[in-house]
Amino acid sequence: MYEQIKSEMEAWFKEYNNIFITQEKFLFSLLNKLKDTAVGKERGYADIKSIEQFQAQTPIQHYSDLKPYIQRIVAGETNVLYPEPPTHWIQTSGTTGSPKLFPYNTEFEKTFFTSGNAILNCFIHRVGSKA
């Protein structure tokens, strides 16, 4: 068991030491996956070559900004927000208004949970010992 933990910790430290490179690779692999979706085409994901360009073309959004896309998915349209069709729907509790629906599928779930390590490592890197 010690060897397994040691191996996992070594991988974690390697990823942690390369966090910004890891995040950038993750972002561009995600943009590549999403480039042919409706949102990807509208925002020109195929042409994005830098993080700054991504930030300029993808503003922070509220649910109301995404709702038209989600309505299209509910109506049966595919390749809107994600290439694969949703297999599940998450309904929020509606703390800031009415409940909201979010589509997801197993591929998204895998990607989301995989990216969690990079997000946590970036947080720890930025916050330092206060983390």
Buried (B, 14 or more C-beta within 10 A) or exposed (E): EEEEEEEEEEEEEEBBEBBEEBBBEBBBEBBEBBBEBBBBEEBBBEEBEEEEEBEEBBEEEEBEEBEEBBEBBEEEEEBBBBBEEBEEEEEEEEEEEEEBBBBBBEEBEEBEEEBEBBEBBBEBEEEEEEE
